[in-house]
Amino acid sequence: MPADVIRETLNKASVKPAAGKLTGLYYQALSQDDFHHYRHELALLSQVQTRSASHAYVKDAVSTAQSAVLSGKDQTPPELGGLVPAGLGALAVAAVLALGTVLGLRLRRTRRQKAAEAATAMVAAASDAGELTASPDGVTKESVPIR
């Protein structure tokens, strides 16, 4: 049947030909072949084969992918799905440790500043009360006789 007759019939029925999901899946499998990811290609081709057993090129593509996998030509990257949760856990532990360190150092600095302020205030109060006098070797406490 000529293509013009088919095109006219489709236009009369207002049908627009478009690629389906199976075609997209098949093209995705072929793209995996380009990257030598034969295990991924084989999985996709198996899906195409189960959905359309009469597909013209799938049987040959499946046997080619199987022979590539068996001959060791497969360059499919390893699955890292199991490492993602462990990595996120390690990242969370590192974040908690970093936060604890920052808070601990800030608390330590605040305590030291308060202690220094208190010591300065005590020295100032003692010198205002006349208990401290200047001496050549620093500040010493003055002896006050008991009456």
Backbone as a chain_set.jsonl record, in Angstrom:
{"seq": "MPADVIRETLNKASVKPAAGKLTGLYYQALSQDDFHHYRHELALLSQVQTRSASHAYVKDAVSTAQSAVLSGKDQTPPELGGLVPAGLGALAVAAVLALGTVLGLRLRRTRRQKAAEAATAMVAAASDAGELTASPDGVTKESVPIR", "coords": {"N": [[0.86, -1.162, 0.0], [0.628, 2.193, -0.868], [2.408, 4.974, 0.6], [1.205, 7.47, 0.459], [-1.53, 6.96, 0.405], [-1.962, 5.907, 2.927], [-1.239, 8.144, 4.47], [-3.241, 9.977, 3.694], [-5.539, 8.679, 4.632], [-5.059, 8.698, 7.387], [-5.045, 11.462, 7.824], [-7.715, 12.1, 7.211], [-8.982, 10.865, 9.31], [-8.113, 12.416, 11.349], [-5.793, 11.732, 12.726], [-2.683, 11.819, 14.228], [0.418, 10.594, 13.643], [2.677, 9.372, 16.075], [5.57, 8.675, 18.033], [5.562, 5.96, 20.304], [5.684, 4.845, 23.787], [7.11, 2.494, 23.782], [8.828, 2.72, 21.625], [10.471, 4.782, 22.515], [11.663, 3.493, 24.687], [13.061, 1.5, 23.351], [14.897, 3.072, 21.886], [16.283, 4.165, 24.01], [17.532, 1.886, 24.986], [19.223, 1.372, 22.84], [20.889, 3.591, 23.049], [22.255, 2.975, 25.373], [23.809, 0.93, 24.416], [25.604, 2.366, 22.862], [27.262, 3.455, 24.803], [28.465, 1.222, 25.775], [27.212, -0.07, 27.871], [26.109, -2.753, 28.463], [24.644, -4.425, 30.192], [22.61, -2.748, 31.189], [21.418, -2.17, 28.74], [20.515, -4.687, 28.028], [18.552, -5.177, 29.97], [16.664, -3.188, 29.317], [16.035, -3.946, 26.689], [14.874, -6.4, 27.194], [12.496, -5.603, 28.407], [11.282, -4.342, 26.232], [10.996, -6.56, 24.572], [9.213, -8.17, 26.046], [6.926, -6.616, 25.955], [6.445, -6.352, 23.262], [6.567, -8.903, 21.455], [6.903, -9.456, 18.793], [8.639, -7.635, 17.713], [10.838, -6.374, 15.295], [13.707, -6.119, 15.438], [14.567, -6.694, 17.985], [15.189, -9.296, 18.971], [17.67, -9.926, 17.778], [19.207, -7.826, 18.831], [19.099, -8.41, 21.569], [20.467, -10.868, 21.69], [22.975, -10.009, 20.823], [23.677, -8.194, 22.864], [23.717, -9.942, 25.06], [25.861, -11.641, 24.35], [27.917, -9.771, 24.396], [27.999, -9.101, 27.107], [28.674, -11.58, 28.216], [31.166, -11.976, 27.066], [32.725, -10.164, 28.354], [32.828, -7.485, 27.638], [31.301, -5.562, 28.726], [30.786, -2.379, 30.133], [29.343, -1.275, 32.157], [28.665, 1.006, 34.739], [29.284, 0.544, 38.284], [26.658, -0.158, 40.66], [25.736, 2.25, 42.944], [23.842, 2.625, 44.827], [23.487, 1.572, 47.441], [25.461, 2.834, 48.859], [24.798, 5.466, 49.193], [22.943, 6.041, 51.421], [24.702, 5.443, 53.558], [26.723, 7.311, 53.146], [25.292, 9.692, 53.523], [24.666, 9.387, 56.212], [27.228, 9.48, 57.376], [27.903, 12.083, 56.695], [26.011, 13.489, 58.211], [26.837, 12.827, 60.823], [29.369, 14.031, 60.825], [28.583, 16.705, 60.561], [27.19, 17.116, 62.974], [29.287, 16.744, 64.81], [30.966, 18.884, 64.071], [29.302, 21.06, 64.662], [29.013, 20.7, 67.436], [31.678, 21.124, 68.229], [32.058, 23.831, 67.497], [30.126, 25.083, 69.142], [31.096, 24.313, 71.673], [33.622, 25.598, 71.731], [32.792, 28.256, 71.587], [31.36, 28.514, 74.0], [33.425, 28.084, 75.816], [35.049, 30.333, 75.273], [33.299, 32.366, 76.058], [33.033, 31.84, 78.812], [35.691, 32.305, 79.641], [35.927, 35.041, 79.045], [34.026, 36.097, 80.82], [35.197, 35.34, 83.252], [37.574, 36.823, 83.152], [36.528, 39.416, 83.13], [35.324, 39.428, 85.652], [37.572, 39.148, 87.294], [38.918, 41.512, 86.697], [37.049, 43.33, 87.639], [37.132, 42.692, 90.375], [39.749, 43.424, 91.032], [39.637, 46.149, 90.487], [37.714, 46.922, 92.368], [39.019, 46.288, 94.729], [41.212, 47.993, 94.615], [39.932, 50.427, 94.721], [38.945, 50.351, 97.288], [41.164, 50.62, 98.735], [42.747, 48.563, 99.489], [44.786, 47.6, 97.931], [48.065, 48.361, 96.955], [50.536, 49.986, 94.969], [53.557, 48.451, 94.094], [57.096, 47.908, 93.58], [57.415, 45.303, 92.491], [54.929, 44.664, 91.449], [51.408, 44.453, 92.082], [50.509, 44.42, 95.385], [48.996, 43.201, 98.394], [47.954, 45.319, 100.91], [49.038, 45.51, 104.232], [46.934, 45.611, 106.878], [46.635, 46.724, 110.112], [45.114, 45.009, 112.853], [42.647, 46.204, 115.015]], "CA": [[0.0, 0.0, 0.0], [1.461, 3.397, -0.955], [2.444, 5.826, 1.791], [0.263, 8.582, 0.286], [-2.871, 6.48, 0.755], [-1.974, 5.815, 4.398], [-1.222, 9.514, 4.987], [-4.572, 10.558, 3.473], [-6.478, 8.024, 5.544], [-4.789, 9.217, 8.736], [-5.479, 12.864, 7.872], [-9.184, 12.117, 7.247], [-9.398, 10.44, 10.656], [-7.472, 13.374, 12.276], [-4.825, 10.989, 13.529], [-1.301, 12.273, 14.037], [1.326, 9.533, 14.076], [3.709, 9.774, 17.036], [6.286, 7.547, 18.634], [5.002, 5.541, 21.584], [6.612, 4.589, 24.881], [7.943, 1.357, 23.42], [9.882, 3.231, 20.749], [11.409, 5.503, 23.388], [12.387, 2.494, 25.458], [13.991, 0.858, 22.425], [15.97, 4.027, 21.611], [17.068, 4.258, 25.237], [18.379, 0.691, 25.003], [20.279, 1.572, 21.837], [21.863, 4.565, 23.563], [23.102, 2.252, 26.336], [24.763, 0.192, 23.592], [26.648, 3.306, 22.445], [28.177, 3.653, 25.934], [28.938, -0.115, 26.153], [26.53, -0.481, 29.102], [25.319, -3.848, 27.902], [23.675, -4.948, 31.175], [21.447, -1.852, 31.153], [20.771, -2.364, 27.451], [19.821, -5.979, 28.054], [17.343, -5.01, 30.78], [15.686, -2.409, 28.542], [15.584, -4.756, 25.555], [13.969, -7.423, 27.722], [11.199, -4.951, 28.578], [10.711, -4.157, 24.899], [10.637, -7.877, 24.065], [8.006, -8.659, 26.718], [5.778, -5.812, 25.527], [6.197, -6.56, 21.838], [7.348, -10.093, 21.091], [7.12, -9.505, 17.342], [9.501, -6.523, 17.297], [11.71, -6.903, 14.247], [15.15, -6.122, 15.699], [14.866, -6.912, 19.403], [15.827, -10.6, 19.212], [19.083, -9.813, 17.412], [19.856, -6.918, 19.782], [19.22, -9.124, 22.84], [21.557, -11.849, 21.589], [24.227, -9.246, 20.739], [23.972, -7.669, 24.203], [24.087, -11.08, 25.908], [27.211, -12.088, 24.01], [28.851, -8.734, 24.85], [28.123, -9.244, 28.559], [29.391, -12.831, 28.502], [32.557, -11.891, 26.612], [33.445, -9.229, 29.219], [32.92, -6.153, 27.029], [30.374, -4.672, 29.427], [31.406, -1.307, 30.91], [28.3, -0.672, 32.976], [29.215, 1.442, 36.028], [28.722, -0.182, 39.432], [25.512, 0.446, 41.34], [26.159, 2.882, 44.19], [22.633, 2.925, 45.597], [23.642, 1.214, 48.844], [26.432, 3.711, 49.509], [24.223, 6.796, 49.409], [22.517, 6.232, 52.814], [25.873, 5.45, 54.445], [27.377, 8.606, 52.96], [24.475, 10.719, 54.179], [24.832, 9.202, 57.653], [28.548, 9.994, 57.743], [27.822, 13.533, 56.587], [25.248, 13.973, 59.36], [27.701, 12.705, 62.008], [30.391, 15.078, 60.72], [27.94, 17.997, 60.82], [26.92, 17.197, 64.415], [30.573, 16.947, 65.485], [31.413, 20.251, 63.798], [28.438, 21.963, 65.431], [29.396, 20.552, 68.844], [32.974, 21.776, 68.418], [31.852, 25.282, 67.442], [29.412, 25.506, 70.357], [32.006, 24.142, 72.81], [34.624, 26.674, 71.71], [32.124, 29.523, 71.903], [31.074, 28.473, 75.433], [34.714, 28.247, 76.507], [35.466, 31.722, 75.132], [32.397, 33.178, 76.886], [33.419, 31.642, 80.216], [36.964, 32.995, 79.878], [35.673, 36.476, 79.059], [33.349, 36.423, 82.083], [36.17, 35.215, 84.334], [38.489, 37.968, 83.046], [35.776, 40.591, 83.564], [35.149, 39.335, 87.097], [38.874, 39.428, 87.913], [39.168, 42.947, 86.531], [36.148, 44.031, 88.56], [37.621, 42.483, 91.743], [40.957, 44.245, 91.209], [39.206, 47.546, 90.546], [37.035, 47.143, 93.65], [40.02, 46.238, 95.792], [42.045, 49.201, 94.581], [39.08, 51.533, 95.16], [38.773, 50.229, 98.725], [42.443, 50.927, 99.356], [43.418, 47.364, 99.957], [45.948, 47.308, 97.1], [48.993, 49.473, 96.715], [51.514, 49.679, 93.938], [54.905, 48.163, 94.589], [57.988, 47.699, 92.43], [57.241, 43.983, 91.888], [53.548, 44.441, 91.055], [50.387, 44.874, 93.021], [50.487, 43.563, 96.569], [47.95, 43.544, 99.344], [48.485, 46.126, 102.006], [48.774, 44.97, 105.575], [46.166, 46.526, 107.721], [46.674, 46.193, 111.485], [43.819, 44.717, 113.466], [42.5, 47.052, 116.204]], "C": [[0.915, 1.237, 0.0], [1.33, 4.268, 0.297], [1.464, 6.978, 1.679], [-1.149, 8.179, 0.688], [-2.997, 6.397, 2.277], [-2.045, 7.205, 5.009], [-2.587, 10.163, 4.838], [-5.602, 9.97, 4.437], [-6.291, 8.526, 6.972], [-5.246, 10.664, 8.866], [-7.002, 12.973, 7.931], [-9.7, 11.748, 8.631], [-8.836, 11.36, 11.734], [-6.529, 12.673, 13.249], [-3.428, 11.498, 13.193], [-0.377, 11.16, 14.525], [2.41, 10.088, 14.999], [4.351, 8.514, 17.615], [5.69, 7.242, 20.0], [6.087, 5.322, 22.633], [7.575, 3.456, 24.544], [9.096, 1.792, 22.516], [10.926, 3.979, 21.563], [12.263, 4.551, 24.203], [13.435, 1.795, 24.593], [15.172, 1.784, 22.119], [16.869, 4.219, 22.836], [18.01, 3.052, 25.354], [19.52, 0.835, 24.007], [21.321, 2.585, 22.306], [22.77, 3.925, 24.614], [24.153, 1.427, 25.6], [25.913, 1.102, 23.163], [27.687, 3.523, 23.542], [28.773, 2.337, 26.438], [28.399, -0.544, 27.517], [25.557, -1.594, 28.737], [24.324, -4.444, 28.899], [22.426, -4.082, 31.218], [20.68, -2.028, 29.849], [19.948, -3.652, 27.456], [18.525, -5.892, 28.864], [16.263, -4.258, 30.007], [15.145, -3.214, 27.351], [14.643, -5.871, 26.003], [12.578, -6.85, 27.947], [10.505, -4.764, 27.238], [10.214, -5.495, 24.362], [9.371, -8.424, 24.729], [6.767, -7.886, 26.274], [5.421, -6.054, 24.058], [7.085, -7.703, 21.361], [7.664, -10.146, 19.602], [7.981, -8.356, 16.834], [10.599, -7.064, 16.398], [13.174, -7.063, 14.663], [15.525, -6.505, 17.127], [15.598, -8.226, 19.647], [17.308, -10.554, 18.894], [19.835, -8.927, 18.41], [20.06, -7.596, 21.132], [20.384, -10.11, 22.774], [22.906, -11.154, 21.495], [24.628, -8.721, 22.116], [24.389, -8.793, 25.148], [25.505, -11.557, 25.608], [28.255, -11.063, 24.439], [29.065, -8.827, 26.355], [28.965, -10.476, 28.898], [30.856, -12.774, 28.078], [33.361, -10.861, 27.397], [33.595, -7.834, 28.644], [32.05, -5.119, 27.742], [31.13, -3.664, 30.279], [30.362, -0.564, 31.744], [28.889, -0.254, 34.308], [28.564, 0.688, 37.183], [27.554, 0.584, 40.053], [25.979, 0.988, 42.692], [24.975, 3.223, 45.087], [22.765, 2.62, 47.071], [24.597, 2.126, 49.585], [25.86, 5.086, 49.832], [23.729, 6.971, 50.847], [23.696, 6.27, 53.792], [26.605, 6.775, 54.341], [26.611, 9.73, 53.626], [24.589, 10.616, 55.699], [26.165, 9.752, 58.131], [28.568, 11.519, 57.682], [27.073, 14.135, 57.778], [26.085, 13.906, 60.633], [28.764, 13.788, 61.992], [29.804, 16.453, 61.024], [27.652, 18.177, 62.308], [28.218, 17.436, 65.187], [31.092, 18.369, 65.276], [30.602, 21.259, 64.601], [28.788, 21.901, 66.915], [30.715, 21.234, 69.143], [32.823, 23.286, 68.435], [31.165, 25.775, 68.708], [30.299, 25.384, 71.591], [33.047, 25.246, 72.874], [34.003, 28.021, 72.056], [31.811, 29.605, 73.408], [32.35, 28.698, 76.236], [35.184, 29.701, 76.451], [34.606, 32.64, 76.003], [32.754, 33.05, 78.355], [34.72, 32.362, 80.539], [36.771, 34.507, 79.937], [34.991, 36.895, 80.36], [34.316, 36.349, 83.259], [37.14, 36.4, 84.32], [37.791, 39.242, 83.498], [35.597, 40.592, 85.076], [36.458, 39.65, 87.816], [39.211, 40.906, 87.82], [38.306, 43.749, 87.492], [36.621, 43.877, 89.996], [38.853, 43.339, 92.013], [40.576, 45.705, 91.324], [38.534, 47.849, 91.876], [38.034, 47.154, 94.789], [40.88, 47.493, 95.794], [41.243, 50.422, 95.005], [38.92, 51.512, 96.685], [40.075, 50.511, 99.46], [43.179, 49.71, 99.855], [44.676, 47.062, 99.16], [46.789, 48.561, 96.928], [49.981, 49.032, 95.655], [52.855, 49.432, 94.586], [55.791, 47.896, 93.387], [57.79, 46.34, 91.77], [55.776, 43.69, 91.576], [52.596, 44.946, 92.112], [50.386, 43.886, 94.181], [49.405, 44.058, 97.5], [48.606, 44.272, 100.513], [48.127, 45.483, 103.348], [48.061, 46.019, 106.384], [46.169, 45.95, 109.134], [45.256, 46.011, 112.034], [43.736, 45.553, 114.733], [41.569, 46.498, 117.179]], "O": [[1.864, 1.31, 0.781], [0.29, 4.292, 0.956], [0.935, 7.431, 2.695], [-1.884, 8.987, 1.255], [-4.023, 6.775, 2.841], [-2.808, 7.437, 5.947], [-3.052, 10.834, 5.759], [-6.432, 10.693, 4.988], [-7.27, 8.753, 7.683], [-5.778, 11.054, 9.905], [-7.53, 13.842, 8.625], [-10.73, 12.257, 9.073], [-9.055, 11.115, 12.92], [-6.485, 12.991, 14.437], [-3.047, 11.592, 12.026], [-0.395, 10.822, 15.708], [2.986, 11.143, 14.733], [3.742, 7.446, 17.67], [5.353, 8.151, 20.76], [7.264, 5.585, 22.387], [8.726, 3.467, 24.978], [10.21, 1.283, 22.636], [12.125, 3.829, 21.331], [13.458, 4.784, 24.386], [14.551, 1.533, 25.041], [16.319, 1.336, 22.095], [18.077, 4.413, 22.7], [19.157, 3.198, 25.776], [20.655, 0.461, 24.3], [22.504, 2.449, 21.994], [23.937, 4.3, 24.728], [25.262, 1.244, 26.101], [27.063, 0.667, 23.104], [28.861, 3.749, 23.249], [29.509, 2.334, 27.424], [29.056, -1.296, 28.236], [24.343, -1.396, 28.709], [23.265, -4.923, 28.493], [21.311, -4.6, 31.277], [19.449, -2.036, 29.841], [18.828, -3.691, 26.948], [17.512, -6.474, 28.476], [15.093, -4.637, 30.034], [13.954, -3.166, 27.047], [13.723, -6.242, 25.274], [11.583, -7.533, 27.706], [9.302, -4.994, 27.112], [9.14, -5.565, 23.766], [8.55, -9.063, 24.071], [5.673, -8.449, 26.224], [4.257, -5.973, 23.665], [8.214, -7.488, 20.92], [8.61, -10.822, 19.199], [8.042, -8.128, 15.625], [11.215, -8.087, 16.699], [13.816, -8.041, 14.282], [16.711, -6.626, 17.434], [16.532, -8.27, 20.447], [18.122, -11.083, 19.652], [20.964, -9.237, 18.79], [21.085, -7.382, 21.778], [21.194, -10.178, 23.697], [23.891, -11.658, 22.034], [25.798, -8.798, 22.491], [25.309, -8.622, 25.948], [26.267, -11.845, 26.531], [29.367, -11.439, 24.81], [30.186, -8.654, 26.833], [29.851, -10.422, 29.75], [31.697, -13.452, 28.668], [34.553, -10.691, 27.143], [34.425, -7.065, 29.128], [32.067, -3.938, 27.394], [32.01, -4.036, 31.055], [30.494, 0.633, 31.999], [29.55, -1.06, 34.962], [27.421, 0.244, 37.071], [27.482, 1.811, 39.976], [26.556, 0.25, 43.491], [25.106, 4.028, 46.01], [22.205, 3.346, 47.892], [24.557, 2.192, 50.813], [26.407, 5.794, 50.676], [24.069, 7.981, 51.464], [23.684, 7.047, 54.747], [27.063, 7.307, 55.353], [27.209, 10.623, 54.228], [24.606, 11.631, 56.394], [26.234, 10.412, 59.167], [29.184, 12.168, 58.528], [27.467, 15.181, 58.292], [26.048, 14.834, 61.442], [29.039, 14.402, 63.023], [30.452, 17.275, 61.67], [27.846, 19.265, 62.849], [28.246, 18.243, 66.116], [31.602, 18.986, 66.211], [31.158, 22.206, 65.156], [28.853, 22.935, 67.58], [30.866, 21.858, 70.193], [33.397, 23.955, 69.293], [31.58, 26.78, 69.285], [30.264, 26.251, 72.464], [33.328, 25.774, 73.95], [34.622, 28.835, 72.742], [31.982, 30.661, 74.015], [32.342, 29.427, 77.228], [35.659, 30.243, 77.449], [35.117, 33.578, 76.614], [32.777, 34.048, 79.075], [34.841, 32.968, 81.604], [37.373, 35.181, 80.773], [35.335, 37.925, 80.938], [34.27, 37.188, 84.159], [37.486, 36.922, 85.38], [38.398, 40.067, 84.18], [35.705, 41.64, 85.713], [36.456, 40.341, 88.834], [39.735, 41.485, 88.772], [38.766, 44.723, 88.088], [36.527, 44.827, 90.774], [38.989, 43.914, 93.093], [41.121, 46.428, 92.158], [38.756, 48.914, 92.453], [37.906, 47.95, 95.72], [41.238, 48.0, 96.857], [41.798, 51.355, 95.585], [38.775, 52.568, 97.3], [40.08, 50.628, 100.685], [44.159, 49.841, 100.589], [45.552, 46.346, 99.645], [46.272, 49.668, 96.778], [50.225, 47.839, 95.474], [53.24, 50.131, 95.523], [55.288, 47.679, 92.285], [57.988, 46.237, 90.56], [55.423, 42.517, 91.449], [52.959, 45.779, 92.943], [50.277, 42.675, 93.986], [48.955, 45.2, 97.4], [49.659, 43.881, 101.016], [47.02, 44.978, 103.534], [48.523, 47.149, 106.546], [45.751, 44.81, 109.336], [44.339, 46.766, 111.712], [44.716, 45.596, 115.477], [41.344, 47.101, 118.229]]}, "num_chains": 1, "name": "protein.A"}
